[in-house]
Amino acid sequence: MFKEVLHKLFSMSMTILLLMSTMSFTVEKHFCGNHLVDVAVFSEVKKCGMQMASDTEKSVNNGCCKDEVEVVEGQDDLKSNSIESLDFNEQFLVTSFLFTYKNLFESLPKQIIPHKDYSPPNLIEDIQVLDQVFLI
């Protein structure tokens, strides 16, 4: 029981580790001056509203707001091997192993039980008690 639960826990943790290592995402930050206004991971950042004023008054508020975008790249060089990528000797080894492993487990012949459908007769009296014969 414990071994089975430990195996499932290990498989789930390895699956989550693979998912997290291959996932990429961006972190967007919006600063207004030196103050952090908003941080967004999977959505757009909320602006502080000063960028409209900076469009009209470029000389007065030059560079008040700024956006920073950090891109976290996931692992992208995963490779999947197929049997076609192996050379002839390795293919021969794999196929011979699979063939011998498959034939290793042969089923046993079906045993015939002759008294499988036999139902014993109904006991009317207990003969051992009637004859006073007991196993000691």
MODELLER restraints for C-alpha pairs under 7 A, 6 or more apart:
rsr = mdl.restraints
at = mdl.atoms
rsr.add(forms.Gaussian(group=physical.xy_distance, feature=features.Distance(at['CA:21:A'], at['CA:74:A']), mean=5.62, stdev=0.5))
rsr.add(forms.Gaussian(group=physical.xy_distance, feature=features.Distance(at['CA:21:A'], at['CA:75:A']), mean=5.82, stdev=0.5))
rsr.add(forms.Gaussian(group=physical.xy_distance, feature=features.Distance(at['CA:22:A'], at['CA:74:A']), mean=4.44, stdev=0.5))
rsr.add(forms.Gaussian(group=physical.xy_distance, feature=features.Distance(at['CA:22:A'], at['CA:75:A']), mean=4.64, stdev=0.5))
rsr.add(forms.Gaussian(group=physical.xy_distance, feature=features.Distance(at['CA:22:A'], at['CA:76:A']), mean=6.43, stdev=0.5))
rsr.add(forms.Gaussian(group=physical.xy_distance, feature=features.Distance(at['CA:23:A'], at['CA:74:A']), mean=4.87, stdev=0.5))
rsr.add(forms.Gaussian(group=physical.xy_distance, feature=features.Distance(at['CA:24:A'], at['CA:72:A']), mean=5.53, stdev=0.5))
rsr.add(forms.Gaussian(group=physical.xy_distance, feature=features.Distance(at['CA:24:A'], at['CA:73:A']), mean=4.62, stdev=0.5))
rsr.add(forms.Gaussian(group=physical.xy_distance, feature=features.Distance(at['CA:24:A'], at['CA:74:A']), mean=4.41, stdev=0.5))
rsr.add(forms.Gaussian(group=physical.xy_distance, feature=features.Distance(at['CA:25:A'], at['CA:71:A']), mean=6.12, stdev=0.5))
rsr.add(forms.Gaussian(group=physical.xy_distance, feature=features.Distance(at['CA:25:A'], at['CA:72:A']), mean=5.40, stdev=0.5))
rsr.add(forms.Gaussian(group=physical.xy_distance, feature=features.Distance(at['CA:25:A'], at['CA:73:A']), mean=6.72, stdev=0.5))
rsr.add(forms.Gaussian(group=physical.xy_distance, feature=features.Distance(at['CA:26:A'], at['CA:41:A']), mean=5.86, stdev=0.5))
rsr.add(forms.Gaussian(group=physical.xy_distance, feature=features.Distance(at['CA:26:A'], at['CA:42:A']), mean=6.91, stdev=0.5))
rsr.add(forms.Gaussian(group=physical.xy_distance, feature=features.Distance(at['CA:26:A'], at['CA:69:A']), mean=6.76, stdev=0.5))
rsr.add(forms.Gaussian(group=physical.xy_distance, feature=features.Distance(at['CA:26:A'], at['CA:70:A']), mean=5.59, stdev=0.5))
rsr.add(forms.Gaussian(group=physical.xy_distance, feature=features.Distance(at['CA:26:A'], at['CA:71:A']), mean=4.38, stdev=0.5))
rsr.add(forms.Gaussian(group=physical.xy_distance, feature=features.Distance(at['CA:26:A'], at['CA:72:A']), mean=5.88, stdev=0.5))
rsr.add(forms.Gaussian(group=physical.xy_distance, feature=features.Distance(at['CA:27:A'], at['CA:40:A']), mean=5.85, stdev=0.5))
rsr.add(forms.Gaussian(group=physical.xy_distance, feature=features.Distance(at['CA:27:A'], at['CA:41:A']), mean=4.55, stdev=0.5))
rsr.add(forms.Gaussian(group=physical.xy_distance, feature=features.Distance(at['CA:27:A'], at['CA:69:A']), mean=5.81, stdev=0.5))
rsr.add(forms.Gaussian(group=physical.xy_distance, feature=features.Distance(at['CA:27:A'], at['CA:70:A']), mean=5.09, stdev=0.5))
rsr.add(forms.Gaussian(group=physical.xy_distance, feature=features.Distance(at['CA:27:A'], at['CA:71:A']), mean=6.40, stdev=0.5))
rsr.add(forms.Gaussian(group=physical.xy_distance, feature=features.Distance(at['CA:28:A'], at['CA:39:A']), mean=5.71, stdev=0.5))
rsr.add(forms.Gaussian(group=physical.xy_distance, feature=features.Distance(at['CA:28:A'], at['CA:40:A']), mean=5.24, stdev=0.5))
rsr.add(forms.Gaussian(group=physical.xy_distance, feature=features.Distance(at['CA:28:A'], at['CA:41:A']), mean=6.31, stdev=0.5))
rsr.add(forms.Gaussian(group=physical.xy_distance, feature=features.Distance(at['CA:28:A'], at['CA:45:A']), mean=6.38, stdev=0.5))
rsr.add(forms.Gaussian(group=physical.xy_distance, feature=features.Distance(at['CA:28:A'], at['CA:68:A']), mean=5.77, stdev=0.5))
rsr.add(forms.Gaussian(group=physical.xy_distance, feature=features.Distance(at['CA:28:A'], at['CA:69:A']), mean=4.51, stdev=0.5))
rsr.add(forms.Gaussian(group=physical.xy_distance, feature=features.Distance(at['CA:28:A'], at['CA:70:A']), mean=6.34, stdev=0.5))
rsr.add(forms.Gaussian(group=physical.xy_distance, feature=features.Distance(at['CA:29:A'], at['CA:38:A']), mean=5.82, stdev=0.5))
rsr.add(forms.Gaussian(group=physical.xy_distance, feature=features.Distance(at['CA:29:A'], at['CA:39:A']), mean=4.56, stdev=0.5))
rsr.add(forms.Gaussian(group=physical.xy_distance, feature=features.Distance(at['CA:29:A'], at['CA:40:A']), mean=6.59, stdev=0.5))
rsr.add(forms.Gaussian(group=physical.xy_distance, feature=features.Distance(at['CA:29:A'], at['CA:45:A']), mean=6.72, stdev=0.5))
rsr.add(forms.Gaussian(group=physical.xy_distance, feature=features.Distance(at['CA:29:A'], at['CA:67:A']), mean=5.68, stdev=0.5))
rsr.add(forms.Gaussian(group=physical.xy_distance, feature=features.Distance(at['CA:29:A'], at['CA:68:A']), mean=5.07, stdev=0.5))
rsr.add(forms.Gaussian(group=physical.xy_distance, feature=features.Distance(at['CA:29:A'], at['CA:69:A']), mean=6.38, stdev=0.5))
rsr.add(forms.Gaussian(group=physical.xy_distance, feature=features.Distance(at['CA:30:A'], at['CA:36:A']), mean=6.14, stdev=0.5))
rsr.add(forms.Gaussian(group=physical.xy_distance, feature=features.Distance(at['CA:30:A'], at['CA:37:A']), mean=5.57, stdev=0.5))
rsr.add(forms.Gaussian(group=physical.xy_distance, feature=features.Distance(at['CA:30:A'], at['CA:38:A']), mean=5.36, stdev=0.5))
rsr.add(forms.Gaussian(group=physical.xy_distance, feature=features.Distance(at['CA:30:A'], at['CA:39:A']), mean=6.59, stdev=0.5))
rsr.add(forms.Gaussian(group=physical.xy_distance, feature=features.Distance(at['CA:30:A'], at['CA:45:A']), mean=6.56, stdev=0.5))
rsr.add(forms.Gaussian(group=physical.xy_distance, feature=features.Distance(at['CA:30:A'], at['CA:47:A']), mean=6.75, stdev=0.5))
rsr.add(forms.Gaussian(group=physical.xy_distance, feature=features.Distance(at['CA:30:A'], at['CA:66:A']), mean=6.02, stdev=0.5))
rsr.add(forms.Gaussian(group=physical.xy_distance, feature=features.Distance(at['CA:30:A'], at['CA:67:A']), mean=4.57, stdev=0.5))
rsr.add(forms.Gaussian(group=physical.xy_distance, feature=features.Distance(at['CA:30:A'], at['CA:68:A']), mean=6.43, stdev=0.5))
rsr.add(forms.Gaussian(group=physical.xy_distance, feature=features.Distance(at['CA:31:A'], at['CA:37:A']), mean=5.48, stdev=0.5))
rsr.add(forms.Gaussian(group=physical.xy_distance, feature=features.Distance(at['CA:31:A'], at['CA:65:A']), mean=5.64, stdev=0.5))
rsr.add(forms.Gaussian(group=physical.xy_distance, feature=features.Distance(at['CA:31:A'], at['CA:66:A']), mean=5.31, stdev=0.5))
rsr.add(forms.Gaussian(group=physical.xy_distance, feature=features.Distance(at['CA:31:A'], at['CA:67:A']), mean=6.17, stdev=0.5))
rsr.add(forms.Gaussian(group=physical.xy_distance, feature=features.Distance(at['CA:32:A'], at['CA:48:A']), mean=6.97, stdev=0.5))
rsr.add(forms.Gaussian(group=physical.xy_distance, feature=features.Distance(at['CA:32:A'], at['CA:64:A']), mean=5.97, stdev=0.5))
rsr.add(forms.Gaussian(group=physical.xy_distance, feature=features.Distance(at['CA:32:A'], at['CA:65:A']), mean=4.39, stdev=0.5))
rsr.add(forms.Gaussian(group=physical.xy_distance, feature=features.Distance(at['CA:32:A'], at['CA:66:A']), mean=6.54, stdev=0.5))
rsr.add(forms.Gaussian(group=physical.xy_distance, feature=features.Distance(at['CA:33:A'], at['CA:64:A']), mean=5.19, stdev=0.5))
rsr.add(forms.Gaussian(group=physical.xy_distance, feature=features.Distance(at['CA:33:A'], at['CA:65:A']), mean=5.84, stdev=0.5))
rsr.add(forms.Gaussian(group=physical.xy_distance, feature=features.Distance(at['CA:37:A'], at['CA:48:A']), mean=6.79, stdev=0.5))
rsr.add(forms.Gaussian(group=physical.xy_distance, feature=features.Distance(at['CA:38:A'], at['CA:45:A']), mean=5.97, stdev=0.5))
rsr.add(forms.Gaussian(group=physical.xy_distance, feature=features.Distance(at['CA:38:A'], at['CA:46:A']), mean=6.06, stdev=0.5))
rsr.add(forms.Gaussian(group=physical.xy_distance, feature=features.Distance(at['CA:39:A'], at['CA:45:A']), mean=6.15, stdev=0.5))
rsr.add(forms.Gaussian(group=physical.xy_distance, feature=features.Distance(at['CA:50:A'], at['CA:65:A']), mean=6.95, stdev=0.5))
rsr.add(forms.Gaussian(group=physical.xy_distance, feature=features.Distance(at['CA:51:A'], at['CA:65:A']), mean=6.65, stdev=0.5))
rsr.add(forms.Gaussian(group=physical.xy_distance, feature=features.Distance(at['CA:54:A'], at['CA:61:A']), mean=5.41, stdev=0.5))
rsr.add(forms.Gaussian(group=physical.xy_distance, feature=features.Distance(at['CA:54:A'], at['CA:62:A']), mean=6.64, stdev=0.5))
rsr.add(forms.Gaussian(group=physical.xy_distance, feature=features.Distance(at['CA:83:A'], at['CA:91:A']), mean=6.79, stdev=0.5))
rsr.add(forms.Gaussian(group=physical.xy_distance, feature=features.Distance(at['CA:128:A'], at['CA:134:A']), mean=6.58, stdev=0.5))
